[in-house]
Amino acid sequence: MTLPTYRNFLALGFAASLAGVWSLAWILEPADGDLARVGGYPEKDFHWKSPQMVFPENLFTITRDLADYNRYYDVVVLGDSFSCDQESRRFGWQNFFLAQTGLSMIVFDTRRYWPQEILALPAFKDSPPKLFIFESVERYLHERTAYLAKVPAPSSGARRPAPPVPRRPLPELPEEPPSTRPSLDPDHALTHLNSLSLRVLGINTQVVKARLKTGSLFSSPRSDELLIYFDEYSKNLLSEPDFQDIRAGLEAFRDRVESNGVTRFVVVIAPDKSSLYARWLEDADMATVNLVAEAAKDPSLPVLRTDRILAEAMNSPDVYLPSDSHWSSRSHRLVAEGLLDLLDSQAPIAPPSKAPTEN
């Protein structure tokens, strides 16, 4: 076989493989939800039909490196996928929060950076932010906080109230219909194919499916079924000492953040589907413990009651996106408004500040 023939053979093979992957994408369309993709469920069975409010562009800054935090920001966020991985959707809670306050915000990924790394940065120490928000999905809350209670923390400075800032009205936001286009991302399609194959073989345990008592909670074709990450069930191994460690860890985290006497600390916990939708599960054994409520048992901790906010929104479908483990745009807006209410109930945050000028 000559070299040109060999090259042509390889090119045809690659084209055939790519065509097969894209054909799968058309069948499974549109590969938007992480639960459907990782669990190997057809997206078209669980995709949402409700339109989503979107911003023209994101109003916050996502760090790609610690060096990106090189100037003053009003708000620092340390969070996971609920804060870092929603850029393409443009309806994260941060946008709703910032649009109503005019503050500036930088976001760090808690899966990449330790709290101590951020608090040690010159920009944080020299020009402390008004607000530090720690956001975590419920199922990883214990491992992300309990260890902090074991490490000595500095004494907190005086927690000084700040002058109030009027809320701005939200701008008119367009509502985008859900995408029905198949994803032509080969990685997404191949991940979906692999997950589907493992599920058919009975060895894909990353996502489980639960029956619901009602079909009114989602806008998807399979609205009476709930997709759940299996690792949510690790929470049920926790007991009261672990809950105490969570509260102690969050208090220690708060002490570290607020020790400068300037920055205020707030906790935002994203409930798991298995705890938020617990009352609607046909099989009560598939429910998990509510760690938002456990963390909030310490009245001194500024824990946003996302469990209550989102439970009260269940009169309309898609509090969570049915094929995904994240909130809809309406829920992001409700969480942002709840955060503003929580801050106002403690001591209103100050208006936006200009970045300190260098001498």
C-alpha positions in Angstrom: 0.0 0.0 0.0 1.4 3.4 -1.0 1.7 6.3 1.4 -1.1 8.3 -0.3 -3.4 5.3 -0.3 -2.7 4.7 3.3 -3.5 8.4 4.1 -6.7 8.2 2.2 -7.7 5.0 4.0 -7.1 6.7 7.4 -9.0 9.8 6.4 -12.0 7.7 5.3 -11.9 5.7 8.5 -11.8 8.9 10.6 -14.7 10.4 8.5 -16.7 7.3 9.0 -16.1 7.2 12.7 -17.0 10.9 13.0 -20.1 10.4 11.0 -21.1 7.6 13.4 -20.6 9.8 16.4 -22.6 12.6 14.9 -25.4 10.2 13.9 -25.5 9.2 17.6 -25.7 12.9 18.5 -28.8 13.3 16.3 -30.5 10.3 18.0 -29.7 11.4 21.5 -30.1 15.2 20.9 -29.1 17.7 22.2 -26.7 16.6 25.0 -27.3 19.6 27.3 -27.9 17.8 30.6 -25.0 16.3 32.6 -27.3 13.7 34.2 -28.6 12.4 30.9 -25.1 12.4 29.4 -23.3 10.7 32.3 -26.2 8.4 33.0 -26.6 7.3 29.4 -30.2 8.4 29.1 -31.6 9.9 25.8 -31.6 13.7 26.3 -34.8 14.0 24.3 -36.6 12.0 27.0 -35.6 14.3 29.8 -34.9 17.7 28.1 -36.8 20.7 29.4 -39.3 22.6 27.3 -39.5 25.7 29.4 -37.7 28.8 28.1 -34.9 30.3 30.1 -34.1 33.9 30.9 -30.5 34.7 29.7 -28.2 37.7 30.0 -26.4 39.1 26.9 -23.1 38.4 28.7 -21.9 37.2 32.1 -21.3 40.0 34.6 -18.7 38.1 36.7 -15.1 37.1 36.2 -14.1 33.4 36.3 -10.5 32.7 37.4 -8.4 30.5 35.2 -5.4 31.0 37.5 -4.8 32.5 41.0 -2.9 35.3 39.3 -6.2 36.5 37.8 -7.1 37.9 41.2 -4.9 41.0 40.8 -7.2 43.9 41.6 -10.1 44.8 43.9 -13.5 43.0 43.6 -16.5 43.7 45.8 -17.4 40.0 46.0 -15.3 36.9 46.0 -17.0 33.5 45.4 -15.5 30.1 46.0 -17.9 27.6 44.4 -18.3 24.5 42.3 -20.3 23.8 39.1 -23.2 26.0 40.3 -20.9 29.0 40.1 -18.2 28.0 37.6 -19.6 25.8 35.0 -22.7 27.7 33.8 -20.9 30.4 31.7 -22.4 29.2 28.4 -25.9 29.3 29.7 -25.6 32.9 30.9 -28.2 32.7 33.6 -26.1 32.0 36.7 -27.3 33.3 40.1 -24.3 35.7 40.0 -25.7 37.6 37.0 -29.0 38.1 38.8 -27.2 39.2 42.0 -24.8 41.6 40.3 -27.5 43.1 38.0 -29.4 44.2 41.1 -26.4 45.5 43.1 -23.9 46.8 40.6 -21.1 45.1 42.5 -18.0 43.4 40.9 -17.3 39.7 41.4 -14.6 37.2 40.9 -15.3 33.4 41.1 -12.9 30.6 42.1 -13.4 26.9 41.6 -13.5 25.1 44.9 -12.5 21.9 43.0 -9.1 23.5 42.1 -8.3 25.9 45.0 -8.2 25.7 48.8 -9.8 28.6 50.8 -6.4 29.3 52.4 -4.9 29.9 49.0 -7.4 32.7 48.2 -7.2 34.3 51.6 -3.4 34.5 51.3 -3.4 36.3 48.0 -2.2 39.9 48.2 -5.3 41.3 46.5 -7.5 39.8 49.2 -5.3 40.9 52.1 -4.5 44.4 50.8 -8.0 45.2 49.4 -10.4 42.9 51.1 -13.8 42.4 49.4 -17.1 43.4 51.0 -18.4 39.8 50.7 -17.1 36.3 50.5 -19.6 33.7 49.3 -18.8 30.0 49.8 -21.0 27.9 47.5 -21.1 24.1 47.5 -23.3 21.4 46.2 -24.8 19.5 49.2 -23.3 16.1 48.6 -19.7 17.4 48.9 -20.3 19.8 51.8 -18.9 17.6 54.5 -15.6 16.9 52.8 -15.2 20.6 51.8 -15.8 22.0 55.3 -15.3 19.6 58.2 -11.5 19.6 58.0 -11.4 23.3 58.6 -12.6 22.8 62.2 -9.4 20.9 62.9 -7.1 23.8 61.9 -6.6 26.8 64.3 -8.1 30.0 62.9 -7.3 33.6 63.6 -9.5 35.6 65.9 -12.2 37.5 64.0 -12.1 41.3 64.0 -15.1 43.4 64.7 -17.9 42.7 62.3 -18.9 46.2 61.2 -22.2 46.8 59.5 -22.1 48.5 56.1 -24.4 51.3 54.7 -27.3 50.1 52.6 -27.4 50.0 48.9 -30.8 50.2 47.0 -31.6 47.3 44.8 -31.7 48.0 41.1 -34.5 46.6 39.1 -33.6 43.7 36.9 -33.3 44.5 33.2 -35.6 43.1 30.7 -34.2 39.7 29.8 -35.0 37.7 26.7 -36.3 34.2 27.1 -34.6 31.6 25.0 -36.4 28.4 24.0 -34.7 25.2 24.9 -32.2 24.0 22.3 -33.3 21.1 20.1 -30.1 21.0 18.1 -27.9 17.9 18.5 -24.5 18.5 20.0 -21.8 18.0 17.4 -19.1 17.9 20.1 -17.5 14.4 19.6 -16.4 14.3 23.2 -20.0 14.8 24.4 -21.4 12.2 22.0 -18.7 9.6 22.8 -19.2 10.2 26.6 -22.9 9.7 26.1 -22.4 6.5 23.9 -20.0 5.0 26.6 -22.5 5.8 29.4 -25.4 4.4 27.4 -23.4 1.1 26.7 -22.6 0.7 30.3 -26.2 1.3 31.4 -27.4 -1.3 28.9 -24.9 -3.7 30.4 -26.1 -2.8 33.9 -22.7 -1.5 35.1 -23.4 2.3 34.8 -24.1 3.3 38.4 -23.3 7.0 38.2 -26.9 8.1 37.7 -30.0 6.4 39.1 -33.7 7.0 38.1 -36.5 7.4 40.6 -40.2 7.5 40.1 -42.1 10.6 41.2 -45.7 10.8 42.6 -46.6 13.5 40.1 -45.7 14.6 36.6 -46.1 18.3 37.3 -42.5 19.0 38.5 -40.8 19.0 35.1 -41.5 20.0 31.6 -39.8 17.0 30.0 -41.5 14.1 28.3 -40.5 11.8 31.2 -41.8 14.3 33.8 -42.7 11.7 36.3 -39.1 10.4 36.6 -36.1 12.0 38.4 -32.5 11.5 37.5 -30.1 11.5 40.5 -26.4 11.3 40.9 -25.6 8.1 42.8 -23.0 9.8 44.9 -25.7 11.8 46.6 -26.4 8.7 48.7 -23.0 9.0 50.4 -24.7 11.7 52.6 -26.8 9.0 54.2 -23.7 7.6 55.9 -23.3 10.8 57.9 -24.5 11.1 61.4 -24.8 13.8 64.1 -21.0 14.1 64.8 -20.5 14.8 61.0 -23.3 17.4 61.0 -21.5 19.1 64.0 -18.2 19.0 62.0 -19.9 20.7 59.1 -21.2 23.5 61.3 -17.9 23.8 63.1 -16.0 23.9 59.8 -18.2 26.6 58.4 -17.8 28.6 61.5 -14.0 28.2 61.3 -14.2 29.2 57.6 -16.2 32.3 58.6 -13.6 33.2 61.2 -10.8 33.1 58.7 -12.7 35.2 56.2 -14.0 37.8 58.6 -10.8 38.2 60.6 -9.9 41.3 58.6 -12.9 43.1 60.1 -14.1 44.1 56.6 -15.3 41.1 54.7 -18.6 39.3 55.4 -19.1 35.6 54.9 -22.2 33.8 53.5 -22.9 30.2 52.8 -24.9 29.0 49.7 -25.6 25.3 49.6 -27.1 23.8 46.4 -29.5 21.1 47.5 -29.2 17.7 45.9 -32.2 16.5 43.9 -32.6 13.5 46.2 -33.2 15.8 49.2 -35.1 18.6 47.6 -37.5 16.3 45.8 -37.7 13.9 48.7 -41.4 14.4 49.5 -42.4 13.6 45.9 -40.4 10.3 45.6 -42.5 7.2 45.3 -39.8 5.2 47.1 -39.0 7.1 50.3 -35.8 5.1 50.7 -34.4 7.0 47.7 -34.4 10.3 49.7 -31.3 11.7 51.3 -30.6 13.8 54.3 -31.0 17.6 54.1 -27.6 19.1 54.9 -28.8 22.7 54.2 -31.1 22.3 57.2 -28.4 20.7 59.3 -25.9 23.5 58.6 -28.6 26.1 59.4 -29.1 24.6 62.9 -26.4 27.0 64.0 -28.3 30.3 64.1 -25.1 32.3 64.0 -24.1 30.9 60.6 -25.2 33.0 57.6 -26.6 30.0 55.7 -29.0 30.8 52.8 -32.0 28.5 53.1 -32.0 27.4 49.5 -34.0 24.3 50.5 -36.9 26.5 51.5 -36.6 28.9 48.6 -36.6 26.2 46.0 -39.2 24.0 47.7 -41.6 27.0 47.6 -41.0 27.4 43.9 -42.3 23.9 43.1 -45.7 25.3 42.0 -44.0 25.8 38.6 -42.0 23.1 36.7 -38.2 22.9 36.3 -36.9 24.2 39.6 -34.0 21.9 38.6 -33.5 21.2 34.9 -34.8 17.6 34.4 -31.9 16.2 32.5 -29.3 18.2 34.5 -28.1 18.5 38.1 -28.4 22.3 38.1 -31.0 25.0 38.5 -33.2 26.6 35.8 -32.8 30.3 35.2 -35.9 31.0 37.4 -34.2 29.2 40.3 -30.9 31.0 39.8 -32.9 34.3 40.1 -34.8 33.2 43.2 -31.5 32.1 44.9 -29.9 35.5 44.1 -33.0 37.4 45.5 -32.9 35.2 48.6 -29.2 36.0 49.0 -30.0 39.7 48.9 -32.7 39.2 51.5 -30.3 37.4 53.7 -27.7 40.1 53.5 -30.3 42.8 54.1 -31.5 41.0 57.2 -28.0 41.1 58.7 -26.5 44.3 57.6 -26.9 45.7 54.1 -23.8 45.7 51.9 -22.1 48.9 50.8 -22.4 50.4 47.3 -19.8 49.5 44.7 -16.3 50.8 45.5 -13.7 52.1 43.1 -10.6 50.0 42.9 -7.9 51.5 45.2 -5.4 53.6 43.2 -1.7 52.9 43.5 0.5 55.6 45.0 
